[in-house]
């Protein structure tokens, strides 16, 4: 709902300091929702019920956790930006070479990166049974792999990867919903047979559906960097076999969005979920809401207007870039 509607409801009800989830239907849109209650179903996870919303939100979008994720994103961003082909080769050799020769160096590098991130993560770690279904499945499979490994450095890398990945899925809806959306397109058999090719396909889907522009930071640029890194890394048998082992244990169905997840994707302007336009998704949400749509109609109209304004800005930037290139 739009902020002034929320303030009106709070005043009418006389609520004092209600918990409000920001940007429920998309990032930076100024909308929000009042939390009415939380529930923990027997099968696990946490459901957050929001005033005026047909479905509960899965996950734990704590504001402090989201802020700390932003710090971790920055650390990962600069680490990825610094990694090039020679560094990938050097890191790969550290895990191929005999442990007696490079074991100390390998442990020191892993400990360094672990200490950079771990201090922000441990504040928000929750019991695995409290994770949403998607994060719970990822946690389960990562833990299986960690228990199988004997190398202490590899155990620490996988533990860090598990905790970071699950934290992102649990607390950052932008990554969670994109991950779930693209996993609908994943083929487990193809993934196991050729992990590099299948991941490349999924990254291309992410890029094709991303509404990327210079005014919002650009998720597309992040996917491009990550895809480039994975293309290099997957060439190493150690990493390729690790991915195949992970995929073999993974239940792909538990990673896909259900009707409740899709509901929270329908008004988002930053990504074409299911490959559908914003207008199409708005119509679907309108049908689900029925008489309740009046609470979201103004919000949806604002989103279309904002989307069109952003498109205009991007088109103007692209035009300027083309003009500059033609001058050169």
C-alpha positions in Angstrom: 0.0 0.0 0.0 1.1 3.6 -0.5 2.5 5.3 2.6 -0.3 7.8 3.2 -2.8 4.9 3.2 -0.8 3.2 5.9 -0.5 6.3 8.0 -4.3 6.7 7.8 -4.9 3.2 8.9 -2.5 3.5 11.9 -4.3 6.7 13.0 -7.7 5.2 12.6 -6.8 2.1 14.6 -4.8 4.0 17.2 -1.8 1.6 16.9 1.4 2.6 18.5 4.7 1.7 16.8 3.3 -1.1 14.5 5.9 -3.2 12.6 5.9 -2.1 9.0 7.6 -4.0 6.2 9.1 -1.6 3.6 8.9 -2.0 -0.2 6.9 -5.2 0.0 5.9 -5.1 -3.7 9.2 -3.8 -5.0 12.4 -1.9 -4.2 12.5 1.8 -3.6 8.7 2.2 -4.4 7.7 3.9 -1.2 5.1 1.2 -0.4 4.8 -0.9 2.7 2.6 -3.1 4.7 1.6 -3.4 8.4 2.5 -6.7 10.0 -0.5 -8.2 11.9 1.0 -11.4 13.1 3.7 -14.1 12.5 3.2 -17.8 12.5 5.6 -20.8 12.4 3.9 -23.8 10.7 4.8 -27.3 11.7 6.6 -28.0 8.5 9.0 -25.2 9.3 9.6 -21.6 8.1 8.1 -18.3 9.2 4.9 -16.7 7.8 4.4 -12.9 8.1 0.8 -11.8 7.8 0.3 -8.3 6.4 -2.8 -6.1 6.6 -4.7 -6.2 3.3 -2.5 -8.9 1.7 -4.1 -12.2 0.5 -1.1 -14.3 1.2 1.5 -14.3 4.0 5.1 -13.4 3.2 7.6 -16.2 3.6 10.9 -15.3 5.1 12.4 -13.0 7.7 13.0 -9.5 6.2 14.4 -7.9 9.3 15.6 -4.3 8.5 18.9 -4.8 10.4 19.5 -8.0 8.4 18.8 -6.3 5.1 21.2 -3.5 6.1 23.9 -6.0 6.9 23.3 -7.8 3.7 24.1 -4.6 1.9 27.5 -4.5 3.6 28.1 -8.1 2.6 27.1 -7.3 -1.0 29.7 -4.6 -1.1 32.4 -6.9 0.1 31.4 -9.6 -2.4 31.1 -7.0 -5.2 34.6 -5.6 -4.7 36.0 -9.2 -4.4 34.4 -10.3 -7.6 35.5 -7.1 -9.4 39.1 -7.8 -8.4 39.1 -11.4 -9.6 40.4 -12.0 -13.1 41.5 -15.0 -15.0 45.1 -15.2 -13.6 43.7 -15.0 -10.0 41.1 -17.7 -10.8 43.9 -20.0 -12.1 46.1 -19.2 -9.0 43.2 -20.0 -6.7 42.4 -23.2 -8.6 46.0 -24.4 -8.3 45.9 -23.9 -4.6 43.2 -26.6 -4.4 44.9 -28.9 -6.9 48.4 -28.7 -5.6 49.4 -31.1 -2.7 48.2 -29.9 0.7 51.7 -30.3 2.2 52.9 -27.7 -0.3 50.2 -25.0 -0.3 48.0 -26.0 2.7 49.1 -23.1 4.9 48.6 -20.5 2.1 45.2 -21.9 1.3 44.0 -21.9 4.9 45.2 -18.3 5.3 43.3 -17.0 2.2 40.1 -18.8 3.3 40.4 -17.5 6.8 40.9 -13.9 5.5 37.7 -13.9 3.4 35.8 -15.8 6.1 36.7 -13.2 8.7 35.6 -10.3 6.3 32.1 -11.7 6.1 31.4 -14.0 9.0 31.2 -11.2 11.6 28.2 -9.7 9.8 26.4 -13.0 9.2 26.5 -14.6 12.7 24.2 -11.8 14.1 21.4 -13.0 11.8 21.9 -16.8 11.6 18.7 -18.6 12.5 17.9 -22.3 13.0 17.6 -24.0 9.7 14.0 -25.1 10.4 13.0 -21.5 10.6 14.2 -20.7 7.0 11.6 -20.4 4.2 11.2 -23.6 2.1 13.7 -22.5 -0.6 16.5 -21.5 1.9 15.7 -24.6 4.0 16.4 -26.9 1.0 19.7 -25.0 0.1 20.8 -25.3 3.8 20.1 -29.1 3.8 22.1 -29.8 0.6 25.0 -27.5 1.6 25.2 -29.3 5.0 25.4 -32.7 3.3 28.4 -31.5 1.2 30.1 -30.0 4.2 29.8 -33.2 6.2 31.3 -35.2 3.3 34.4 -33.0 2.9 37.6 -33.8 4.9 39.6 -30.7 3.9 39.1 -28.0 6.5 39.5 -25.1 4.1 36.8 -26.6 1.8 34.5 -27.1 4.8 34.9 -23.5 5.7 34.3 -22.3 2.2 31.1 -24.3 1.9 29.9 -23.2 5.3 30.4 -19.6 4.4 28.7 -20.1 1.0 25.8 -21.8 2.8 25.3 -19.1 5.4 25.6 -16.2 2.9 23.3 -17.8 0.3 20.6 -18.7 2.8 20.8 -15.3 4.4 20.3 -13.7 1.0 17.4 -15.9 0.2 15.8 -15.5 3.6 16.1 -11.7 4.0 16.6 -10.2 0.6 13.4 -10.5 -1.6 15.2 -9.2 -4.7 17.6 -12.2 -4.8 15.1 -14.7 -3.4 12.3 -14.0 -6.0 14.8 -13.9 -8.9 16.4 -17.1 -7.8 13.0 -18.9 -7.5 11.9 -17.5 -10.8 14.9 -18.7 -12.8 14.8 -22.1 -11.1 11.5 -22.8 -12.8 13.5 -22.8 -16.0 16.2 -25.2 -14.7 16.5 -28.8 -15.9 18.0 -31.0 -13.3 19.3 -33.7 -15.7 20.8 -31.0 -18.0 22.3 -29.3 -15.0 24.0 -32.5 -13.9 25.2 -33.5 -17.4 26.7 -30.0 -18.2 26.6 -27.6 -15.2 28.4 -24.8 -17.1 26.0 -24.8 -20.1 22.9 -24.9 -17.9 24.1 -22.1 -15.6 24.9 -20.1 -18.6 21.3 -20.6 -19.8 19.9 -19.5 -16.4 22.1 -16.4 -16.3 20.9 -15.4 -19.8 17.3 -15.7 -18.6 18.1 -13.5 -15.7 19.7 -10.9 -18.0 16.8 -11.1 -20.5 14.2 -10.5 -17.7 16.1 -7.8 -15.8 14.8 -4.3 -16.2 18.3 -2.9 -15.9 19.3 0.7 -15.9 21.9 3.1 -14.6 19.6 4.8 -12.2 19.1 1.8 -9.9 22.5 0.3 -9.8 21.9 -2.4 -12.3 21.4 -6.0 -11.3 22.3 -7.0 -14.8 25.9 -5.9 -14.4 26.1 -8.1 -11.3 24.8 -11.2 -13.2 27.4 -10.5 -16.0 30.3 -10.4 -13.6 29.1 -13.5 -11.8 28.5 -15.4 -15.0 32.0 -14.6 -16.2 33.5 -15.8 -12.9 31.5 -19.1 -13.1 32.5 -19.7 -16.7 36.1 -19.6 -15.6 35.6 -21.5 -12.3 33.5 -24.4 -13.8 36.5 -25.4 -16.0 38.2 -26.7 -12.9 37.2 -30.4 -12.3 37.1 -29.7 -8.5 34.4 -27.0 -8.9 32.5 -28.8 -11.7 32.3 -32.0 -9.6 31.2 -30.0 -6.5 28.4 -28.4 -8.5 27.3 -31.8 -9.9 27.3 -33.3 -6.4 25.2 -30.3 -5.1 22.7 -30.7 -8.0 22.4 -34.4 -7.5 21.2 -33.9 -3.9 19.0 -30.9 -4.6 15.2 -31.1 -4.8 14.5 -28.5 -7.6 10.7 -28.5 -6.8 11.4 -27.0 -3.4 13.2 -24.0 -4.9 10.3 -23.0 -7.2 7.8 -20.3 -6.2 4.3 -21.2 -5.1 1.2 -19.1 -5.4 2.1 -17.0 -2.4 5.5 -16.2 -3.8 4.1 -15.3 -7.2 1.6 -13.0 -5.5 4.4 -10.8 -4.1 6.1 -10.7 -7.6 3.1 -9.4 -9.5 3.6 -5.7 -8.9 7.4 -5.5 -9.0 8.8 -3.2 -11.6 12.5 -4.2 -11.5 12.2 -7.7 -13.2 9.9 -9.4 -15.7 8.9 -12.4 -13.5 7.9 -15.4 -15.5 8.8 -13.4 -18.6 5.6 -11.4 -18.2 5.1 -7.7 -18.5 4.2 -5.5 -15.6 0.8 -4.9 -17.1 0.1 -8.6 -17.4 1.1 -9.3 -13.8 -1.0 -6.3 -12.6 -4.1 -7.8 -14.2 -3.3 -11.2 -12.6 -3.0 -9.6 -9.2 -6.2 -7.6 -9.8 -8.1 -10.9 -10.3 -6.7 -12.4 -7.1 -7.5 -9.3 -5.1 -11.1 -8.9 -6.2 -12.8 -6.2 -4.2 -9.6 -5.7 -2.3 -7.9 -4.3 -5.4 -8.9 -0.7 -4.4 -6.1 -0.9 -1.8 -3.5 -1.5 -4.5 -4.9 0.3 -7.6 -3.2 3.6 -6.8 0.1 1.8 -6.1 -0.1 -0.1 -9.4 -0.7 3.1 -11.3 2.3 4.7 -9.7 4.5 1.7 -10.6 3.5 1.9 -14.2 4.3 5.6 -14.2 7.6 5.1 -12.5 8.5 2.3 -14.9 7.7 4.5 -17.9 9.8 7.3 -16.5 12.7 5.0 -15.9 12.4 3.7 -19.5 12.5 7.2 -20.8 15.6 8.0 -18.8 17.3 4.8 -20.0 16.4 5.5 -23.7 17.9 9.0 -23.4 21.1 7.6 -21.8 21.4 5.0 -24.6 20.8 7.7 -27.2 23.6 9.9 -25.7 26.0 6.9 -25.6 25.3 6.1 -29.3 25.9 9.7 -30.3 29.2 9.8 -28.3 30.3 6.6 -30.0 29.4 7.8 -33.4 31.5 11.0 -32.8 34.5 8.9 -31.9 
